[in-house]
């Protein structure tokens, strides 16, 4: 490994600068050595990196989780995805908050008459949403392969140590198989809450619109929006969002404030977003002038300011 004692620059300095300025690791030892040999000190290293064609055309930086990218190509992709997630307003139904304040509670339409079953996927130690549904007389089918027991019990809770995946494994089941096992295939009186820490994109992309059409409302936490600058990931998200919005429309958005904002293709985005969707043919929906967060929202982390999403229209 090359190291220049005279310049007081090290291999680690170059790696650190690439990670925090370029958002990537150096491609090779030769790339590292190129900067070690040409730079006079640490400031010169930074100056040379930000003068590279890669930085000048991408201008991508990351520091403590923040990412900046102002590529027009990325912006076109991001806006096409976000336009499908623009919120609408129900003419007939009001919104209510379900579950506790902060992380674990969700805003939904007050429209639960006739619902016979709810699917809660991704539990950890939080079941306040599940408890609300159970106390309304709705059976809740719960899935989480990362826990050994529920934090509390209820006669209408039906928990299984299984996770949700795009395909069947030892730990995972697909959503169509879960519906089949519970005798819910073909029903249209279901609810879905899903928080599976980033795996939702593969799951959604592998689903059919017919499967999701069974759910009257869907509450979903979507992750890693800062990665939309990555072409392969953006393509996966495009596929997933197309399935998600084939028969449903977003009626509420709220950012999880546990990670900082990123600028992706010039668009400010939270890393994690909570969205509520409703089956479009069940209700009259119209454009909304709402501003998010709404009075029903609370920050997921109390000690940090909630993220202002504005109208979330693009």
FISEVO-436012 format. One record per residue (C-alpha): residue in three letters; x, y, z; residue number from 1. Coordinates in steps of 0.5 Angstrom, whole numbers, plus 500, padded with zeros to 3 digits. Layout:
+---------+-----+-----+-----+-----+
: residuo :  xx :  yy :  zz : num :
+---------+-----+-----+-----+-----+
:     ala :   X :   Y :   Z : NUM :
...
+---------+-----+-----+-----+-----+
//
This chain:
+---------+-----+-----+-----+-----+
: residuo :  xx :  yy :  zz : num :
+---------+-----+-----+-----+-----+
:     unk : 500 : 500 : 500 :   1 :
:     unk : 503 : 507 : 498 :   2 :
:     unk : 503 : 512 : 503 :   3 :
:     unk : 507 : 519 : 503 :   4 :
:     unk : 510 : 521 : 510 :   5 :
:     unk : 513 : 527 : 507 :   6 :
:     unk : 506 : 530 : 505 :   7 :
:     unk : 502 : 527 : 511 :   8 :
:     unk : 497 : 523 : 506 :   9 :
:     unk : 495 : 516 : 507 :  10 :
:     unk : 491 : 511 : 504 :  11 :
:     unk : 486 : 512 : 509 :  12 :
:     unk : 485 : 519 : 507 :  13 :
:     unk : 484 : 518 : 500 :  14 :
:     unk : 479 : 513 : 502 :  15 :
:     unk : 475 : 517 : 507 :  16 :
:     unk : 475 : 523 : 502 :  17 :
:     unk : 472 : 519 : 496 :  18 :
:     unk : 467 : 516 : 501 :  19 :
:     unk : 465 : 523 : 504 :  20 :
:     unk : 465 : 527 : 497 :  21 :
:     unk : 464 : 522 : 492 :  22 :
:     unk : 459 : 517 : 495 :  23 :
:     unk : 463 : 511 : 493 :  24 :
:     unk : 470 : 507 : 495 :  25 :
:     unk : 476 : 508 : 490 :  26 :
:     unk : 475 : 503 : 484 :  27 :
:     unk : 483 : 501 : 485 :  28 :
:     unk : 489 : 502 : 488 :  29 :
:     unk : 492 : 505 : 482 :  30 :
:     unk : 486 : 510 : 483 :  31 :
:     unk : 488 : 511 : 490 :  32 :
:     unk : 496 : 512 : 489 :  33 :
:     unk : 494 : 517 : 483 :  34 :
:     unk : 492 : 522 : 488 :  35 :
:     unk : 497 : 520 : 493 :  36 :
:     unk : 502 : 522 : 488 :  37 :
:     unk : 499 : 528 : 486 :  38 :
:     unk : 497 : 532 : 492 :  39 :
:     unk : 501 : 536 : 496 :  40 :
:     unk : 497 : 536 : 502 :  41 :
:     unk : 489 : 534 : 505 :  42 :
:     unk : 486 : 540 : 502 :  43 :
:     unk : 490 : 539 : 495 :  44 :
:     unk : 487 : 532 : 495 :  45 :
:     unk : 480 : 535 : 497 :  46 :
:     unk : 481 : 540 : 491 :  47 :
:     unk : 483 : 535 : 486 :  48 :
:     unk : 477 : 531 : 488 :  49 :
:     unk : 472 : 536 : 487 :  50 :
:     unk : 475 : 538 : 480 :  51 :
:     unk : 475 : 531 : 477 :  52 :
:     unk : 470 : 531 : 471 :  53 :
:     unk : 466 : 525 : 475 :  54 :
:     unk : 465 : 530 : 481 :  55 :
:     unk : 463 : 536 : 476 :  56 :
:     unk : 458 : 532 : 472 :  57 :
:     unk : 455 : 528 : 478 :  58 :
:     unk : 456 : 533 : 484 :  59 :
:     unk : 454 : 528 : 489 :  60 :
:     unk : 457 : 528 : 496 :  61 :
:     unk : 455 : 524 : 502 :  62 :
:     unk : 457 : 526 : 510 :  63 :
:     unk : 453 : 523 : 516 :  64 :
:     unk : 448 : 520 : 511 :  65 :
:     unk : 446 : 526 : 507 :  66 :
:     unk : 447 : 526 : 500 :  67 :
:     unk : 447 : 531 : 494 :  68 :
:     unk : 446 : 529 : 487 :  69 :
:     unk : 443 : 535 : 482 :  70 :
:     unk : 443 : 530 : 476 :  71 :
:     unk : 438 : 532 : 471 :  72 :
:     unk : 437 : 525 : 469 :  73 :
:     unk : 436 : 523 : 476 :  74 :
:     unk : 431 : 528 : 477 :  75 :
:     unk : 427 : 526 : 471 :  76 :
:     unk : 427 : 519 : 474 :  77 :
:     unk : 425 : 521 : 481 :  78 :
:     unk : 420 : 526 : 479 :  79 :
:     unk : 416 : 520 : 475 :  80 :
:     unk : 416 : 516 : 481 :  81 :
:     unk : 414 : 521 : 486 :  82 :
:     unk : 408 : 524 : 481 :  83 :
:     unk : 405 : 517 : 482 :  84 :
:     unk : 405 : 518 : 490 :  85 :
:     unk : 402 : 525 : 490 :  86 :
:     unk : 397 : 525 : 495 :  87 :
:     unk : 389 : 526 : 494 :  88 :
:     unk : 383 : 527 : 498 :  89 :
:     unk : 377 : 523 : 500 :  90 :
:     unk : 371 : 527 : 499 :  91 :
:     unk : 367 : 523 : 503 :  92 :
:     unk : 372 : 520 : 509 :  93 :
:     unk : 376 : 524 : 514 :  94 :
:     unk : 382 : 522 : 517 :  95 :
:     unk : 384 : 519 : 524 :  96 :
:     unk : 390 : 517 : 527 :  97 :
:     unk : 391 : 510 : 529 :  98 :
:     unk : 396 : 507 : 534 :  99 :
:     unk : 401 : 511 : 538 : 100 :
:     unk : 404 : 518 : 537 : 101 :
:     unk : 411 : 518 : 534 : 102 :
:     unk : 413 : 512 : 531 : 103 :
:     unk : 408 : 506 : 530 : 104 :
:     unk : 402 : 510 : 529 : 105 :
:     unk : 399 : 512 : 522 : 106 :
:     unk : 394 : 516 : 519 : 107 :
:     unk : 388 : 513 : 515 : 108 :
:     unk : 381 : 514 : 513 : 109 :
:     unk : 376 : 513 : 518 : 110 :
:     unk : 373 : 507 : 513 : 111 :
:     unk : 373 : 501 : 517 : 112 :
:     unk : 366 : 498 : 516 : 113 :
:     unk : 366 : 491 : 513 : 114 :
:     unk : 373 : 490 : 514 : 115 :
:     unk : 374 : 483 : 516 : 116 :
:     unk : 382 : 482 : 517 : 117 :
:     unk : 388 : 486 : 517 : 118 :
:     unk : 395 : 484 : 515 : 119 :
:     unk : 400 : 487 : 520 : 120 :
:     unk : 407 : 485 : 517 : 121 :
:     unk : 413 : 488 : 521 : 122 :
:     unk : 412 : 488 : 528 : 123 :
:     unk : 418 : 488 : 532 : 124 :
:     unk : 416 : 491 : 539 : 125 :
:     unk : 410 : 495 : 536 : 126 :
:     unk : 403 : 493 : 536 : 127 :
:     unk : 399 : 499 : 537 : 128 :
:     unk : 396 : 499 : 530 : 129 :
:     unk : 394 : 492 : 531 : 130 :
:     unk : 391 : 493 : 538 : 131 :
:     unk : 386 : 499 : 535 : 132 :
:     unk : 384 : 494 : 529 : 133 :
:     unk : 383 : 488 : 534 : 134 :
:     unk : 379 : 492 : 539 : 135 :
:     unk : 374 : 494 : 533 : 136 :
:     unk : 373 : 487 : 532 : 137 :
:     unk : 378 : 486 : 526 : 138 :
:     unk : 382 : 479 : 526 : 139 :
:     unk : 390 : 481 : 525 : 140 :
:     unk : 394 : 477 : 522 : 141 :
:     unk : 401 : 479 : 524 : 142 :
:     unk : 408 : 477 : 521 : 143 :
:     unk : 415 : 478 : 523 : 144 :
:     unk : 421 : 473 : 523 : 145 :
:     unk : 425 : 477 : 527 : 146 :
:     unk : 422 : 476 : 534 : 147 :
:     unk : 420 : 470 : 538 : 148 :
:     unk : 414 : 473 : 541 : 149 :
:     unk : 409 : 479 : 541 : 150 :
:     unk : 410 : 484 : 546 : 151 :
:     unk : 402 : 483 : 548 : 152 :
:     unk : 397 : 478 : 546 : 153 :
:     unk : 390 : 479 : 544 : 154 :
:     unk : 384 : 474 : 542 : 155 :
:     unk : 384 : 477 : 535 : 156 :
:     unk : 392 : 477 : 534 : 157 :
:     unk : 394 : 471 : 530 : 158 :
:     unk : 402 : 472 : 529 : 159 :
:     unk : 407 : 467 : 526 : 160 :
:     unk : 414 : 468 : 526 : 161 :
:     unk : 415 : 469 : 518 : 162 :
:     unk : 417 : 475 : 514 : 163 :
:     unk : 414 : 477 : 508 : 164 :
:     unk : 419 : 476 : 501 : 165 :
:     unk : 418 : 476 : 494 : 166 :
:     unk : 419 : 469 : 494 : 167 :
:     unk : 419 : 463 : 499 : 168 :
:     unk : 425 : 461 : 503 : 169 :
:     unk : 425 : 458 : 510 : 170 :
:     unk : 424 : 465 : 514 : 171 :
:     unk : 419 : 468 : 508 : 172 :
:     unk : 413 : 467 : 505 : 173 :
:     unk : 410 : 471 : 499 : 174 :
:     unk : 403 : 475 : 500 : 175 :
:     unk : 399 : 471 : 496 : 176 :
:     unk : 401 : 465 : 499 : 177 :
:     unk : 399 : 468 : 506 : 178 :
:     unk : 392 : 470 : 503 : 179 :
:     unk : 391 : 463 : 501 : 180 :
:     unk : 393 : 460 : 508 : 181 :
:     unk : 389 : 464 : 511 : 182 :
:     unk : 383 : 463 : 507 : 183 :
:     unk : 383 : 470 : 504 : 184 :
:     unk : 384 : 469 : 497 : 185 :
:     unk : 379 : 473 : 493 : 186 :
:     unk : 377 : 477 : 498 : 187 :
:     unk : 376 : 485 : 498 : 188 :
:     unk : 375 : 487 : 505 : 189 :
:     unk : 382 : 487 : 508 : 190 :
:     unk : 387 : 492 : 510 : 191 :
:     unk : 395 : 492 : 510 : 192 :
:     unk : 400 : 495 : 514 : 193 :
:     unk : 407 : 493 : 512 : 194 :
:     unk : 414 : 496 : 515 : 195 :
:     unk : 419 : 491 : 512 : 196 :
:     unk : 425 : 495 : 513 : 197 :
:     unk : 427 : 496 : 505 : 198 :
:     unk : 425 : 489 : 503 : 199 :
:     unk : 418 : 492 : 500 : 200 :
:     unk : 421 : 494 : 494 : 201 :
:     unk : 422 : 487 : 492 : 202 :
:     unk : 416 : 484 : 495 : 203 :
:     unk : 412 : 490 : 491 : 204 :
:     unk : 415 : 489 : 484 : 205 :
:     unk : 414 : 481 : 484 : 206 :
:     unk : 406 : 482 : 486 : 207 :
:     unk : 400 : 482 : 481 : 208 :
:     unk : 395 : 488 : 482 : 209 :
:     unk : 390 : 483 : 483 : 210 :
:     unk : 393 : 481 : 490 : 211 :
:     unk : 394 : 488 : 492 : 212 :
:     unk : 387 : 490 : 490 : 213 :
:     unk : 384 : 485 : 495 : 214 :
:     unk : 386 : 491 : 500 : 215 :
:     unk : 382 : 497 : 501 : 216 :
:     unk : 387 : 501 : 505 : 217 :
:     unk : 395 : 500 : 505 : 218 :
:     unk : 399 : 503 : 510 : 219 :
:     unk : 406 : 502 : 508 : 220 :
:     unk : 413 : 505 : 510 : 221 :
:     unk : 418 : 506 : 504 : 222 :
:     unk : 425 : 506 : 505 : 223 :
:     unk : 432 : 508 : 502 : 224 :
:     unk : 429 : 514 : 497 : 225 :
:     unk : 436 : 517 : 497 : 226 :
:     unk : 438 : 511 : 493 : 227 :
:     unk : 434 : 513 : 487 : 228 :
:     unk : 440 : 516 : 484 : 229 :
:     unk : 442 : 508 : 483 : 230 :
:     unk : 439 : 506 : 476 : 231 :
:     unk : 438 : 499 : 478 : 232 :
:     unk : 435 : 501 : 484 : 233 :
:     unk : 430 : 506 : 481 : 234 :
:     unk : 428 : 501 : 476 : 235 :
:     unk : 426 : 497 : 482 : 236 :
:     unk : 422 : 502 : 485 : 237 :
:     unk : 419 : 504 : 478 : 238 :
:     unk : 416 : 497 : 478 : 239 :
:     unk : 414 : 497 : 485 : 240 :
:     unk : 410 : 503 : 485 : 241 :
:     unk : 407 : 502 : 478 : 242 :
:     unk : 404 : 495 : 482 : 243 :
:     unk : 402 : 499 : 488 : 244 :
:     unk : 398 : 505 : 484 : 245 :
:     unk : 395 : 501 : 479 : 246 :
:     unk : 389 : 501 : 483 : 247 :
:     unk : 390 : 505 : 489 : 248 :
:     unk : 392 : 512 : 490 : 249 :
:     unk : 396 : 516 : 496 : 250 :
:     unk : 392 : 520 : 501 : 251 :
:     unk : 397 : 521 : 506 : 252 :
:     unk : 404 : 522 : 507 : 253 :
:     unk : 409 : 523 : 513 : 254 :
:     unk : 416 : 523 : 513 : 255 :
:     unk : 420 : 519 : 518 : 256 :
:     unk : 425 : 524 : 521 : 257 :
:     unk : 430 : 518 : 524 : 258 :
:     unk : 435 : 520 : 518 : 259 :
:     unk : 437 : 526 : 514 : 260 :
:     unk : 434 : 529 : 508 : 261 :
:     unk : 438 : 528 : 501 : 262 :
:     unk : 438 : 532 : 495 : 263 :
:     unk : 436 : 527 : 489 : 264 :
:     unk : 436 : 529 : 482 : 265 :
:     unk : 435 : 536 : 485 : 266 :
:     unk : 429 : 534 : 489 : 267 :
:     unk : 429 : 534 : 497 : 268 :
:     unk : 427 : 527 : 500 : 269 :
:     unk : 427 : 524 : 506 : 270 :
:     unk : 430 : 517 : 507 : 271 :
:     unk : 424 : 514 : 509 : 272 :
:     unk : 417 : 516 : 508 : 273 :
:     unk : 410 : 513 : 511 : 274 :
:     unk : 404 : 513 : 506 : 275 :
:     unk : 397 : 511 : 506 : 276 :
:     unk : 393 : 509 : 500 : 277 :
:     unk : 386 : 507 : 499 : 278 :
:     unk : 383 : 503 : 493 : 279 :
:     unk : 381 : 508 : 488 : 280 :
:     unk : 374 : 505 : 486 : 281 :
:     unk : 371 : 505 : 493 : 282 :
:     unk : 371 : 513 : 494 : 283 :
:     unk : 371 : 519 : 490 : 284 :
:     unk : 378 : 522 : 490 : 285 :
:     unk : 380 : 529 : 488 : 286 :
:     unk : 386 : 534 : 488 : 287 :
:     unk : 388 : 536 : 495 : 288 :
:     unk : 391 : 543 : 498 : 289 :
:     unk : 393 : 539 : 504 : 290 :
:     unk : 400 : 541 : 507 : 291 :
:     unk : 404 : 535 : 510 : 292 :
:     unk : 405 : 534 : 516 : 293 :
:     unk : 398 : 535 : 518 : 294 :
:     unk : 395 : 536 : 525 : 295 :
:     unk : 394 : 529 : 526 : 296 :
:     unk : 402 : 527 : 525 : 297 :
:     unk : 407 : 527 : 530 : 298 :
:     unk : 415 : 526 : 529 : 299 :
:     unk : 417 : 519 : 529 : 300 :
:     unk : 423 : 522 : 534 : 301 :
:     unk : 420 : 527 : 539 : 302 :
:     unk : 427 : 530 : 540 : 303 :
:     unk : 428 : 532 : 532 : 304 :
:     unk : 423 : 537 : 528 : 305 :
:     unk : 418 : 533 : 523 : 306 :
:     unk : 420 : 534 : 516 : 307 :
:     unk : 416 : 539 : 512 : 308 :
:     unk : 414 : 536 : 506 : 309 :
:     unk : 409 : 541 : 503 : 310 :
:     unk : 404 : 539 : 498 : 311 :
:     unk : 408 : 533 : 496 : 312 :
:     unk : 406 : 535 : 489 : 313 :
:     unk : 411 : 534 : 483 : 314 :
+---------+-----+-----+-----+-----+
//
